[in-house]
Amino acid sequence: MPAQSNSAELKQAGDRRLTLSGVLDFDSVAKLRPQLRRYLRSGESITVNLKRVGRCNSAGLALLLQWIEDARQQGAMIQFRNLPHSLTEIADLYNLKSLIPVV
């Protein structure tokens, strides 16, 4: 059986709004991490909508936490919308939910 390709994508969805879609796992998040940097501007806030995210494991949670840190280092703010239930459960399990700004 051939290996299934997991892909995820970050796209601009409006002024200071992005949409994240696909599967957030160990294979896909490494490619996603640097993509956020081109949207970060010091003093600005950006919102990432995760409504189109399918499966998500702990790598997805690590990605969001890293994006929060990347934004902080750039002097920007990031917030998330429509977190998948699986991501919320993982964040709860590790007591990290309070670190993820959700709107």
N, CA, C and O of each residue as an XYZ file, in Angstrom:
412
protein
N       0.850     -1.178      0.000
C       0.000      0.000      0.000
C       0.899      1.247      0.000
O       1.789      1.352      0.844
N       0.687      2.195     -0.928
C       1.521      3.396     -0.974
C       1.245      4.305      0.207
O       0.134      4.356      0.736
N       2.287      5.021      0.607
C       2.146      5.970      1.718
C       1.242      7.111      1.304
O       1.336      7.620      0.188
N       0.378      7.503      2.199
C      -0.541      8.605      1.935
C       0.167      9.926      2.226
O       0.806     10.088      3.266
N       0.044     10.858      1.296
C       0.664     12.167      1.471
C      -0.267     13.063      2.282
O      -1.408     13.312      1.892
N       0.230     13.533      3.394
C      -0.534     14.458      4.217
C      -0.098     15.858      3.874
O       1.092     16.172      3.884
N      -1.059     16.693      3.574
C      -0.690     18.060      3.256
C      -1.544     19.012      4.064
O      -2.691     18.729      4.409
N      -0.955     20.125      4.345
C      -1.657     21.201      5.029
C      -1.228     22.481      4.341
O      -0.153     22.552      3.745
N      -2.083     23.492      4.430
C      -1.822     24.716      3.684
C      -2.260     25.932      4.488
O      -3.302     25.914      5.143
N      -1.459     26.981      4.432
C      -1.773     28.254      5.065
C      -1.974     29.271      3.949
O      -1.077     29.502      3.138
N      -3.166     29.881      3.917
C      -3.496     30.841      2.853
C      -4.076     32.115      3.450
O      -4.718     32.098      4.499
N      -3.833     33.204      2.760
C      -4.427     34.468      3.169
C      -5.917     34.436      2.852
O      -6.320     33.998      1.774
N      -6.733     34.903      3.794
C      -8.186     34.874      3.640
C      -8.786     36.266      3.797
O     -10.002     36.403      3.924
N      -7.971     37.269      3.791
C      -8.440     38.642      3.975
C      -7.373     39.433      4.686
O      -6.274     38.941      4.939
N      -7.711     40.663      5.005
C      -6.768     41.533      5.686
C      -6.477     41.002      7.086
O      -7.366     40.976      7.937
N      -5.245     40.582      7.325
C      -4.780     40.078      8.622
C      -5.499     38.792      9.049
O      -5.541     38.461     10.234
N      -6.060     38.076      8.078
C      -6.731     36.804      8.355
C      -6.141     35.717      7.461
O      -5.905     35.925      6.270
N      -5.910     34.562      8.062
C      -5.371     33.408      7.343
C      -6.255     32.200      7.600
O      -6.963     32.132      8.604
N      -6.204     31.250      6.677
C      -6.918     29.992      6.836
C      -5.909     28.858      6.775
O      -5.087     28.788      5.861
N      -5.983     27.976      7.754
C      -5.151     26.786      7.791
C      -6.041     25.602      7.465
O      -7.115     25.452      8.047
N      -5.604     24.760      6.536
C      -6.421     23.610      6.144
C      -5.541     22.377      5.993
O      -4.324     22.471      5.836
N      -6.187     21.227      6.045
C      -5.488     19.964      5.850
C      -5.261     19.207      7.145
O      -5.983     19.384      8.126
N      -4.247     18.365      7.126
C      -3.905     17.502      8.253
C      -2.686     18.075      8.962
O      -1.666     18.348      8.330
N      -2.790     18.256     10.274
C      -1.663     18.748     11.063
C      -1.032     17.569     11.780
O      -1.530     17.112     12.810
N       0.061     17.085     11.229
C       0.784     15.973     11.835
C       2.280     16.209     11.678
O       2.701     17.266     11.208
N       3.062     15.249     12.061
C       4.515     15.406     12.060
C       5.064     15.662     10.659
O       6.077     16.347     10.515
N       4.419     15.129      9.632
C       4.884     15.327      8.261
C       4.577     16.724      7.729
O       5.367     17.282      6.968
N       3.459     17.283      8.114
C       3.025     18.552      7.508
C       3.482     19.805      8.246
O       3.681     20.842      7.614
N       3.654     19.740      9.558
C       3.911     20.976     10.309
C       5.287     21.578     10.047
O       5.451     22.794     10.146
N       6.263     20.766      9.719
C       7.606     21.306      9.452
C       7.581     22.284      8.282
O       8.312     23.275      8.286
N       6.756     22.015      7.295
C       6.646     22.907      6.138
C       5.827     24.152      6.466
O       6.019     25.208      5.863
N       4.925     24.022      7.414
C       4.037     25.140      7.749
C       4.695     26.204      8.619
O       4.401     27.391      8.476
N       5.570     25.795      9.506
C       6.117     26.741     10.477
C       6.660     28.015      9.833
O       6.255     29.101     10.246
N       7.551     27.944      8.848
C       8.108     29.185      8.303
C       7.118     30.003      7.474
O       7.362     31.182      7.220
N       6.026     29.410      7.054
C       5.074     30.132      6.208
C       4.416     31.316      6.912
O       4.066     32.301      6.262
N       4.247     31.234      8.211
C       3.581     32.319      8.943
C       4.408     33.596      8.931
O       3.849     34.693      8.924
N       5.704     33.471      8.928
C       6.590     34.638      9.068
C       6.313     35.736      8.048
O       6.434     36.918      8.370
N       5.949     35.372      6.842
C       5.709     36.398      5.810
C       4.480     37.258      6.099
O       4.311     38.320      5.500
N       3.621     36.805      7.015
C       2.405     37.556      7.354
C       2.547     38.382      8.631
O       1.686     39.209      8.931
N       3.620     38.167      9.381
C       3.783     38.840     10.666
C       4.343     40.246     10.484
O       5.344     40.440      9.794
N       3.691     41.225     11.110
C       4.151     42.617     11.101
C       4.142     43.124     12.530
O       3.171     42.929     13.262
N       5.211     43.766     12.920
C       5.323     44.291     14.275
C       4.148     45.209     14.597
O       3.778     46.068     13.797
N       3.570     45.014     15.776
C       2.464     45.842     16.234
C       1.110     45.452     15.684
O       0.107     46.073     16.034
N       1.050     44.445     14.836
C      -0.225     44.024     14.250
C      -0.667     42.680     14.807
O       0.131     41.913     15.346
N      -1.949     42.418     14.665
C      -2.540     41.164     15.096
C      -3.017     40.390     13.872
O      -3.518     40.974     12.911
N      -2.857     39.085     13.919
C      -3.296     38.236     12.821
C      -4.158     37.114     13.394
O      -3.905     36.630     14.497
N      -5.173     36.707     12.640
C      -6.070     35.631     13.061
C      -5.956     34.475     12.084
O      -6.032     34.665     10.870
N      -5.771     33.269     12.623
C      -5.693     32.060     11.813
C      -6.927     31.212     12.100
O      -7.174     30.818     13.240
N      -7.700     30.936     11.045
C      -8.905     30.125     11.157
C      -8.539     28.670     10.852
O      -7.970     28.372      9.802
N      -8.868     27.777     11.773
C      -8.542     26.357     11.618
C      -9.757     25.517     11.257
O      -9.732     24.297     11.420
N     -10.807     26.140     10.775
C     -12.051     25.435     10.475
C     -11.852     24.301      9.466
O     -12.574     23.305      9.512
N     -10.901     24.438      8.575
C     -10.689     23.436      7.525
C      -9.598     22.418      7.863
O      -9.157     21.661      6.997
N      -9.174     22.404      9.110
C      -8.182     21.408      9.534
C      -8.893     20.087      9.794
O      -9.912     20.034     10.482
N      -8.336     19.032      9.231
C      -8.891     17.694      9.449
C      -8.261     17.084     10.687
O      -8.434     17.590     11.795
N      -7.538     16.009     10.496
C      -6.856     15.364     11.620
C      -5.785     16.273     12.195
O      -5.193     17.092     11.493
N      -5.552     16.109     13.486
C      -4.549     16.917     14.169
C      -4.006     16.110     15.335
O      -4.768     15.525     16.104
N      -2.676     16.081     15.463
C      -2.081     15.414     16.614
C      -1.236     16.421     17.388
O      -1.362     17.627     17.179
N      -0.388     15.941     18.265
C       0.394     16.849     19.111
C       1.328     17.747     18.295
O       1.715     18.815     18.769
N       1.685     17.344     17.110
C       2.507     18.199     16.256
C       1.746     19.471     15.880
O       2.348     20.536     15.745
N       0.433     19.365     15.710
C      -0.392     20.545     15.428
C      -0.387     21.514     16.591
O      -0.301     22.726     16.395
N      -0.478     20.988     17.798
C      -0.408     21.831     18.994
C       0.959     22.506     19.078
O       1.046     23.698     19.373
N       2.019     21.754     18.823
C       3.367     22.328     18.846
C       3.507     23.436     17.812
O       4.169     24.441     18.067
N       2.891     23.263     16.649
C       2.931     24.301     15.616
C       2.291     25.590     16.109
O       2.870     26.665     15.947
N       1.112     25.503     16.704
C       0.437     26.713     17.192
C       1.262     27.400     18.265
O       1.386     28.625     18.266
N       1.820     26.628     19.170
C       2.653     27.218     20.222
C       3.897     27.886     19.635
O       4.323     28.936     20.116
N       4.475     27.285     18.606
C       5.643     27.883     17.963
C       5.252     29.159     17.227
O       5.998     30.138     17.255
N       4.098     29.165     16.570
C       3.620     30.374     15.887
C       3.382     31.504     16.885
O       3.650     32.666     16.578
N       2.885     31.177     18.064
C       2.691     32.195     19.104
C       4.038     32.812     19.472
O       4.150     34.030     19.609
N       5.045     31.981     19.628
C       6.387     32.467     19.955
C       6.987     33.266     18.800
O       7.601     34.309     19.023
N       6.815     32.784     17.569
C       7.319     33.511     16.402
C       6.695     34.904     16.320
O       7.387     35.884     16.045
N       5.393     34.985     16.558
C       4.697     36.278     16.529
C       5.241     37.195     17.624
O       5.502     38.374     17.384
N       5.407     36.649     18.816
C       5.930     37.445     19.928
C       7.307     38.009     19.588
O       7.588     39.178     19.850
N       8.152     37.178     19.009
C       9.502     37.626     18.649
C       9.486     38.726     17.588
O      10.402     39.546     17.524
N       8.445     38.741     16.759
C       8.319     39.770     15.727
C       7.566     41.003     16.230
O       7.386     41.968     15.487
N       7.128     40.972     17.486
C       6.361     42.085     18.033
C       4.931     42.108     17.533
O       4.270     43.146     17.569
N       4.454     40.964     17.065
C       3.088     40.838     16.548
C       2.259     39.983     17.510
O       2.782     39.412     18.467
N       0.962     39.910     17.233
C       0.066     39.051     18.015
C      -0.616     38.084     17.053
O      -0.863     38.408     15.892
N      -0.911     36.896     17.561
C      -1.632     35.911     16.768
C      -2.752     35.351     17.621
O      -2.603     35.168     18.829
N      -3.869     35.084     16.980
C      -4.992     34.436     17.656
C      -5.585     33.418     16.697
O      -5.378     33.484     15.485
N      -6.327     32.477     17.265
C      -6.837     31.361     16.483
C      -8.349     31.274     16.610
O      -8.931     31.670     17.620
N      -8.960     30.756     15.579
C     -10.415     30.604     15.516
C     -10.721     29.171     15.070
O      -9.995     28.593     14.261
N     -11.791     28.616     15.603
C     -12.281     27.292     15.195
C     -11.240     26.181     15.380
O     -10.930     25.441     14.446
N     -10.714     26.082     16.592
C      -9.766     25.006     16.874
C     -10.457     23.654     16.748
O     -11.572     23.490     17.243
N      -9.821     22.681     16.097
C     -10.395     21.337     16.031
C     -10.513     20.739     17.434
O      -9.696     21.017     18.312
N     -11.529     19.926     17.622
C     -11.762     19.296     18.914
C     -10.547     18.485     19.363
O     -10.186     18.502     20.540
N      -9.924     17.781     18.433
C      -8.763     16.953     18.796
C      -7.619     17.817     19.317
O      -6.908     17.406     20.234
N      -7.430     18.999     18.752
C      -6.369     19.891     19.215
C      -6.689     20.430     20.600
O      -5.805     20.527     21.451
N      -7.935     20.775     20.826
C      -8.360     21.257     22.142
C      -8.162     20.179     23.207
O      -7.724     20.474     24.319
N      -8.482     18.933     22.866
C      -8.290     17.833     23.813
C      -6.819     17.635     24.166
O      -6.482     17.407     25.328
N      -5.949     17.721     23.172
C      -4.514     17.562     23.428
C      -4.015     18.706     24.311
O      -3.252     18.484     25.251
N      -4.449     19.928     24.005
C      -4.041     21.089     24.806
C      -4.524     20.939     26.248
O      -3.800     21.276     27.185
N      -5.742     20.437     26.425
C      -6.262     20.187     27.778
C      -5.427     19.126     28.499
O      -5.089     19.276     29.673
N      -5.108     18.078     27.790
C      -4.338     16.979     28.371
C      -3.001     17.469     28.930
O      -2.570     17.025     29.995
N      -2.355     18.373     28.219
C      -1.052     18.901     28.650
C      -1.154     20.210     29.412
O      -0.140     20.847     29.698
N      -2.381     20.616     29.744
C      -2.624     21.838     30.484
C      -2.028     23.069     29.780
O      -1.414     23.927     30.414
N      -2.224     23.134     28.460
C      -1.684     24.222     27.654
C      -2.766     25.082     26.988
O      -2.457     26.044     26.285
N      -4.006     24.732     27.212
C      -5.101     25.427     26.531
C      -5.087     26.931     26.796
O      -5.417     27.715     25.907
N      -4.713     27.338     27.994
C      -4.714     28.763     28.347
C      -3.646     29.553     27.581
O      -3.702     30.782     27.537
N      -2.690     28.868     26.987
C      -1.626     29.547     26.241
C      -2.032     29.888     24.800
O      -1.344     30.648     24.118
N      -3.150     29.320     24.349
C      -3.566     29.503     22.954
C      -4.677     30.562     22.907
O      -5.785     30.317     23.385
N      -4.385     31.732     22.336
C      -5.404     32.775     22.249
C      -6.458     32.439     21.193
O      -6.166     32.370     19.999
N      -7.680     32.233     21.661
C      -8.779     31.847     20.793
C      -9.819     32.968     20.760
O     -10.163     33.554     21.786
N     -10.312     33.248     19.544
C     -11.389     34.240     19.394
C     -12.624     33.559     18.860
O     -13.649     34.210     18.660
